[in-house]
C-alpha cells in the first residue's frame, strides 16, 4: 500500500508540474551549436588558446594572454592579424578559416576583444615600442651582461638552478627576432623572468638597449650544420 | 429494460459475433492455452516484456514519423524541432530511444534465460531459430534507428559500417553502393535506412513474432527444468503431455498476471529513464568536414566498437567478415548441436560458464567502448593546458619544446598528468622511461602504434621536443639512462642537457 501511495504521489507531482521541470527534458542550452556559431569567449579561448598560452591562471609554454604589459604594447589590430594568419616562424598556427584554421573572423574578433578586456592597466609611460629594427651586436653584449647574465650566465648558456640557455641554436631556430624582442620587453613574469623595467632595480631597459640585446641574441643563430648565419639569412 | 434483459441482449450479440469470428475458440487456443504450473514463473516474463517494448516502439515510431523527414538535408532540423520545439516531442523521442534500449536489454535477458533453461532443445528448435532471427532483426532495428538520429554519430557510424562492408572480397564496392545508395553517404542512404527501419525490419519482426508465438502455442512453453530430468526424443512429448494433464493451468489468468506485473515494471522503467535522462542527442550536425568529434555508437554496439578499435590489424578481415557468420551460424544451429539431455542449468556447467564468460567479455568491451581511451582528443593540442609543475623551471628551449608538443598535436594522443588524449602513454614521467636517444628514435620513426613524425619535424623542433620530454621526470627521480653507459653520480646540468640534446638529434 505504501509503495502504491508513494508512486501515486510521484505521478501526481509530475502531472502537476506538467513535465516542464523534469530533468530529462532537453533545455535550449543543451543544444549543440554548430562549431562556427560558438560565440562564447570562454569556450573559444579554452578550446583554441589555453593549450599554449594558459588560461590566465595556468601557465603555458608561450606568453600569457593575461600579461598587462604585453597587451599594452601590442596593438589590438596586430593581435587580430597574428591570430588570423599565424606566425609560422614561432609555431603560432593560423586560426582563420581562410588560412586553414577552424575559426571564423567573427570568432577571432570575439577572442581578441575579450583578451584586451583583461588589460586593466594603461601602458607604462616608458614602454618600449612593440617592434623595432635590430640594434648593435657589440652594444647588445654589454646590455646582456648588465641585464640578463645574472640568470642566463655571462655567455648566455644558462646557469644551473637558475635559467637555461638563450643562445641555444635550436631555441633561436624556433623563434623570430620579434619573439625575442617581445620576451625581452614583457619577460615571463608568470615563470619568474622579469620584464624590461624590473631586471635591474630602478633602471628600466631603453628601446635601444632592447634592440641591441635582441641583435646580440640573434647573432648566435646557426643553421642545422652548426654554421653561423649572416643576419640576412636569419 | 432491466439488468437481466441487458445481459441477455449482450450475450446474443457476443454469440452472433463468436459464431462468425470464433473468438472463444481463438481465446482458448491462445491466452487460455494450458501451461505447466512451474512455467508460471518470474523467469518466464522476459519474452512478453520484449514484445511489449516492440509495441511501444511501433506506437512511438508511428508518431515520430509524422514529423521526421528522412532526407539528409532536413532530418537534423526535424530532430531539433522535435527535441526543442514540438510540444512533448522530446518525450516521444526519449520514449522511442529508451524503449529501444530496454528492448535490446530485455531481449538479451530472454535469450540468456532460454539458453540456461535448455528451452531450445527438442522439440522447440524452430522456436529458438526464429528467436535468433528476431534477435538479429532487433539489432538491425537498433542500428538503423541510430542512423535515423542523423547526427555526427550516425554519420560516422554509417561510414564505419560501409568501410566494413567494403572489405567483402570481390563485391566490396557493390555492397557499399547497395548499402549507401551510391558511393557516399547522401540522401539516398537515409531513405534506404528509413525504409529498412520503418517497413522492412518491423514487418519482418511482426511475421517472425507470429511464427515464434505459434511455436510457443503448438510445442508448448518449456516446463521449469529440474535437475536430472533428461530430454529424450522418444519420450519427451509424452512426458510433456503428462505434465500438462497433471498440473496444467490456463495461461490466463494464472500465468499472465506475472507478465502484466513485469509489463508495468518495464513501462515504469522506461518512463523513469525518459523523465530523468531524456532523449539522446541529436549531437553535432552530420558534417564530414567536422573532424573534431568522438563518434560512439549506442550502448548495444559499444562492444563491437571496442573490438574494432582494439584488435590487431591482421585479425581485422577475420573478425569483421568471418567471425560474425560463424557466431550467428553457431547460435542458429545450437539446437542441433545440443538437442537432448539435461535442461537444468544446475547440471550444465559449460553452459553457465559460457554465459558468464560472454557477459564478462561483453561488459568489459562495453566499458572500454564507453570510455574509448583509444580515441584521440582532437581539441587537446590547442585546448589542453599543462599543469604548472610541468612548465615551471624549464629552459627556453624546453618551453619551446612544449610549444612544439602542442602545435604538432602530440597532446591529442598523449596526456600530461592525465590532461589530453589517452591513446598513447601519459608523458608526465616519460623522461624516466626513455632516454634522449630513445625519444629521438621514437619520435622520428614512430612504432608501437605511433606514426613516424620524422617528416613533420625540423631538426630544431625535434631537439626542443626531446629536451622538454627529457625534463619530464618527477622531482627526485632520476631520468632514464642508457644501460650501456656507466651511471654518472651527478645529474646533468641544464646547459649540458641542452647541448647533449642538440648534438644528438643532428
Interface residues (C-beta under 8 A of the other chain):
Chain A: X14 X19 X22 X23 X24 X25 X26 X28 X31 X32 X34 X35 X46 X47 X48 X49 X50 X51 X52 X54 X55 X58 X59 X60 X61 X62 X91 X93 X102 X153 X157 X158 X159 X160 X163 X164 X165 X166 X168 X169 X170 X171 X173 X174 X175 X191 X192 X224 X225 X226
Chain B: X80 X83 X84 X88 X90 X91 X94 X273 X274 X275 X276 X277 X278 X279 X281 X282 X283 X284 X285 X287 X290 X292 X379 X380 X381 X382 X383 X384 X385 X386 X387 X388 X391 X392 X394 X395 X396 X397 X398 X399 X400 X401 X402 X403 X404 X406 X407 X411 X458 X459 X460 X461 X463 X464 X467 X493 X494 X495 X498 X501 X502 X506
